[in-house]
Amino acid sequence: MDRTAAMRRWDGPITVVLGILLAAAAAYGFVMVGLSAFIADSCVDVHCDDTRFSVGLLIGLAGLPVVLVAATVAAFRLRARGRAAFVAPLVGFVLVAVVVFGALGIVYSAVPGASLF
């Protein structure tokens, strides 16, 4: 069996497993960004930047489903063209991490005294 046949044989199952893990990571990130809204409770005594807080939540809550759908569509398109499709979920993992940490960084920077780490 040559190398391309072996890659085609394992590409489907690897893509499916990575896609399921990507969906779980996106769901976990969605919950983490959603729970970060509770940091607004500390805005009673201090002045928070409400616009930055809302933008951070919007980026996290809208960006994660967009990344998940984009990675899924990219995997199907790569598979239809005969290329390795498992790359799309791997890129999706990187984008999920960027969106989650970016959104949480924006949300936490809107509240004085809050720290992400």
Beta strands, then each sheet from edge to edge (+ up, - down):
end
